[in-house]
């Protein structure tokens, strides 16, 4: 391989990584800005959560569809479509002057991210052969995923304080347009010539609708109650659609989700860990942010800066995590990372009513931040290990779906537990700050348990030899994707 070809691949990777980082940041960047957005656009308390939920619905629900479209239609083409949708929606979000308009444009933004992300990650797979070099690329990718969630909180606080909440959306526009302009020049097009363009329409409809209803039911359960007719009805509809999806996928010739992919035990284990990672760490950010704002009365800026403890730790340890994965494989590193995330959440259960950052928050944040470096990176690598080239988009979409669905479930569980225990303490005569703190402590116990639950799943499913080194070659390789001219 020539040096210029090597450099060009890493240039393309840099652009793809920026696209990924931009979408990951938008999962959390609005969290600390919600009170300001609510005041400016006159949101009702019940509608304000839809600024987050609308993005999660379309993002989580459409990822499998986006991954399959990338495999069938061409990954660069689908990437550019996603970048265009995401950038346009970001601009419209920043220009919003009503609550309804912002919710709709956030949903469109989530759809753009769902189209963009699987095509970006599957392009990385097509550019780097399985082995040490792909491990390096996916290690950087996982590091960006690990840091992106907390960087979003930090950026949200800074931009809300010094520029205005609109700029948390405007920030995406120049970055997205620059990536859109550069993509045709430096990102290779890839799609296996042997793969037909038949699309599983019935599977696409049932799978996407089922996932969207599942995310909606889980996200809205804290507001309506788990036993409310609305929650039960939406969950029942989701289960029915997903059951129909499974039946369809077992019978069609070209399924949206070939169920045989789960015979790859390492892929199944990585997606299980990804689900529990989302359920523990994304919800930890949610609960920690609420504690700082509602109990300690931190401003958006103070709250964002507090999360630097987790973000900087994650970034600092990303290189070590990637090196360890190459040296000892994904299993041990992944298990250590999930243990740290679970342990960090459990450590945070000691937060008091009159807490201090250094005494009560810095330690748990540093431990959980270290955990993200040691969990995101091996999960990203293991979820794609052994996957055939024509299923790269599918595997990429599946991993992101697992993490996003896990986040929605974890936040819903944390919200329900915190709200229920807070109400119990209020009725028992506790003051509001003490009741809120007690609710958050109970939620953190639950999140710690979710994180630790990943460890036995990892040791059961993930194979020790999941990640081959440069010296180890797979015995049977899928045909390489045809790379079209970058015209």
ABEGO torsion letter per residue (X at the ends): XBAAAAAAAAAAAAAAAAAAAAAAAAAAAAAAAAAAAAAAAGBBAAAAAAAAAAAAAAAAAAAAAAAAAAAAAEAAAAAAAAAAAAAAAAAAAAABABAAAAAAAAAAAAAAAAAAAAAAAAAAAAABBBEAAAAAAAAAAAAAAAAAAAAAAAAAAAAAAAAEAAAAAAAAAAAAAAAAAAAAAABBBBBBAABBABBBAAAAAAAAAAAAAAAAAAAAAAAAEAABAAAAAAAAAAAAAAAAAAAAAAABABBABBAAAAABAAAAAAAAAAAAAAAAAAAAAAAAAAAAAAAAGBBAAAAAAAAAAAAAAAAAAAAAAAAAAAAAEAAAAAAAAAAAAAAAAAAAAABBABBBAAAAAAAAAAAAAAAAAAAAAAAAAAAABGBBAAAAAAAAAAAAAAAAAAAAAAAAAAAAAAAAAAAAAAAAGBBAAAAAAAAAAAAAAAAAAAAAAAAAAAAAABBAAABBBAABBBABBBBBBBBBBBX
